[in-house]
Amino acid sequence: MHTVTCLTCGWVSFAYSRTQAEKEVAEFNDYFSTLTEKQRMDYYGNKKGDIKRYEQCFGCGGAYQNFRRAVKEDCPDGATLQPLIQDDV
């Protein structure tokens, strides 16, 4: 797995395939359906998983095509990264 950097804001994400993202969304939504309405609201704002969260920059909301491969200097060690769909994974 590799990381990518947003060309607009510099946010670093780790690259995911569309298949990986779709699998995670389906698994989360299966879990979500087992929760009570109160649990859904308390823990997740009653929002199901959505592939769209994997299609845009977590930092600025930019399009997932507007990225380059990250270099070490782009992100400090220990930073929390979010997944982002990249067509070349």
Short mmCIF file of the C-alpha atoms (twelve columns), coordinates in Angstrom:
data_MODEL
# 
_entry.id   MODEL 
# 
loop_
_atom_site.group_PDB 
_atom_site.id 
_atom_site.type_symbol 
_atom_site.label_atom_id 
_atom_site.label_alt_id 
_atom_site.label_comp_id 
_atom_site.label_asym_id 
_atom_site.label_seq_id 
_atom_site.Cartn_x 
_atom_site.Cartn_y 
_atom_site.Cartn_z 
_atom_site.pdbx_PDB_model_num 
ATOM 1  C CA . MET A 1  0.000   0.000  0.000  1 
ATOM 2  C CA . HIS A 2  1.279   3.474  -0.766 1 
ATOM 3  C CA . THR A 3  0.386   7.001  0.255  1 
ATOM 4  C CA . VAL A 4  -0.706  9.941  -1.880 1 
ATOM 5  C CA . THR A 5  -0.612  13.717 -1.388 1 
ATOM 6  C CA . CYS A 6  -3.381  16.128 -2.395 1 
ATOM 7  C CA . LEU A 7  -2.126  18.672 -4.921 1 
ATOM 8  C CA . THR A 8  -4.550  21.280 -3.541 1 
ATOM 9  C CA . CYS A 9  -3.997  21.192 0.227  1 
ATOM 10 C CA . GLY A 10 -1.083  18.777 0.823  1 
ATOM 11 C CA . TRP A 11 -3.128  16.303 2.913  1 
ATOM 12 C CA . VAL A 12 -1.691  12.772 2.803  1 
ATOM 13 C CA . SER A 13 -3.940  9.707  2.478  1 
ATOM 14 C CA . PHE A 14 -3.275  6.040  1.944  1 
ATOM 15 C CA . ALA A 15 -4.318  4.641  -1.409 1 
ATOM 16 C CA . TYR A 16 -7.198  2.162  -1.594 1 
ATOM 17 C CA . SER A 17 -8.632  0.279  -4.499 1 
ATOM 18 C CA . ARG A 18 -12.325 0.787  -5.252 1 
ATOM 19 C CA . THR A 19 -12.836 -2.895 -4.382 1 
ATOM 20 C CA . GLN A 20 -11.289 -2.400 -0.922 1 
ATOM 21 C CA . ALA A 21 -13.435 0.675  -0.278 1 
ATOM 22 C CA . GLU A 22 -16.648 -1.011 -1.414 1 
ATOM 23 C CA . LYS A 23 -15.877 -4.007 0.825  1 
ATOM 24 C CA . GLU A 24 -15.338 -1.768 3.863  1 
ATOM 25 C CA . VAL A 25 -18.547 0.172  3.210  1 
ATOM 26 C CA . ALA A 26 -20.537 -3.070 2.887  1 
ATOM 27 C CA . GLU A 27 -19.006 -4.501 6.085  1 
ATOM 28 C CA . PHE A 28 -19.706 -1.312 8.022  1 
ATOM 29 C CA . ASN A 29 -23.282 -1.133 6.759  1 
ATOM 30 C CA . ASP A 30 -23.853 -4.761 7.765  1 
ATOM 31 C CA . TYR A 31 -22.622 -3.899 11.275 1 
ATOM 32 C CA . PHE A 32 -24.620 -0.637 11.297 1 
ATOM 33 C CA . SER A 33 -27.826 -2.564 10.610 1 
ATOM 34 C CA . THR A 34 -27.324 -4.554 13.844 1 
ATOM 35 C CA . LEU A 35 -27.345 -1.413 16.030 1 
ATOM 36 C CA . THR A 36 -30.314 0.138  17.711 1 
ATOM 37 C CA . GLU A 37 -31.467 3.514  16.426 1 
ATOM 38 C CA . LYS A 38 -30.043 5.143  19.572 1 
ATOM 39 C CA . GLN A 39 -26.654 3.508  19.029 1 
ATOM 40 C CA . ARG A 40 -26.659 4.575  15.387 1 
ATOM 41 C CA . MET A 41 -27.367 8.160  16.390 1 
ATOM 42 C CA . ASP A 42 -24.991 8.256  19.389 1 
ATOM 43 C CA . TYR A 43 -21.995 6.700  17.640 1 
ATOM 44 C CA . TYR A 44 -22.404 7.556  13.967 1 
ATOM 45 C CA . GLY A 45 -24.924 10.401 13.742 1 
ATOM 46 C CA . ASN A 46 -27.233 7.817  12.161 1 
ATOM 47 C CA . LYS A 47 -25.149 7.883  8.953  1 
ATOM 48 C CA . LYS A 48 -24.525 4.685  7.027  1 
ATOM 49 C CA . GLY A 49 -21.229 4.089  5.273  1 
ATOM 50 C CA . ASP A 50 -20.855 5.728  1.868  1 
ATOM 51 C CA . ILE A 51 -18.260 5.234  -0.870 1 
ATOM 52 C CA . LYS A 52 -18.125 9.021  -1.340 1 
ATOM 53 C CA . ARG A 53 -15.941 9.381  1.763  1 
ATOM 54 C CA . TYR A 54 -13.260 7.436  -0.104 1 
ATOM 55 C CA . GLU A 55 -13.514 9.598  -3.225 1 
ATOM 56 C CA . GLN A 56 -12.446 12.989 -1.898 1 
ATOM 57 C CA . CYS A 57 -9.608  14.523 0.064  1 
ATOM 58 C CA . PHE A 58 -10.202 14.426 3.813  1 
ATOM 59 C CA . GLY A 59 -8.443  17.787 4.142  1 
ATOM 60 C CA . CYS A 60 -10.122 19.931 1.493  1 
ATOM 61 C CA . GLY A 61 -12.750 17.743 -0.190 1 
ATOM 62 C CA . GLY A 62 -10.872 17.804 -3.494 1 
ATOM 63 C CA . ALA A 63 -11.363 15.193 -6.196 1 
ATOM 64 C CA . TYR A 64 -9.537  11.892 -5.780 1 
ATOM 65 C CA . GLN A 65 -7.834  12.329 -9.169 1 
ATOM 66 C CA . ASN A 66 -5.930  15.413 -7.931 1 
ATOM 67 C CA . PHE A 67 -3.177  13.519 -6.080 1 
ATOM 68 C CA . ARG A 68 0.421   12.412 -6.558 1 
ATOM 69 C CA . ARG A 69 2.438   9.722  -4.818 1 
ATOM 70 C CA . ALA A 70 3.582   10.998 -1.450 1 
ATOM 71 C CA . VAL A 71 7.205   11.415 -0.448 1 
ATOM 72 C CA . LYS A 72 8.497   10.992 3.118  1 
ATOM 73 C CA . GLU A 73 8.620   14.744 3.745  1 
ATOM 74 C CA . ASP A 74 4.872   15.122 3.029  1 
ATOM 75 C CA . CYS A 75 3.720   13.578 6.304  1 
ATOM 76 C CA . PRO A 76 5.204   13.342 9.796  1 
ATOM 77 C CA . ASP A 77 5.627   9.924  11.396 1 
ATOM 78 C CA . GLY A 78 2.652   8.958  13.535 1 
ATOM 79 C CA . ALA A 79 0.075   11.025 11.652 1 
ATOM 80 C CA . THR A 80 -3.390  9.546  11.194 1 
ATOM 81 C CA . LEU A 81 -4.176  8.883  7.535  1 
ATOM 82 C CA . GLN A 82 -7.509  8.361  5.827  1 
ATOM 83 C CA . PRO A 83 -8.156  5.990  2.888  1 
ATOM 84 C CA . LEU A 84 -8.648  7.397  -0.589 1 
ATOM 85 C CA . ILE A 85 -9.558  5.542  -3.779 1 
ATOM 86 C CA . GLN A 86 -6.769  5.630  -6.325 1 
ATOM 87 C CA . ASP A 87 -7.224  4.043  -9.723 1 
ATOM 88 C CA . ASP A 88 -3.648  2.714  -9.915 1 
ATOM 89 C CA . VAL A 89 -3.774  0.578  -6.730 1 
# 
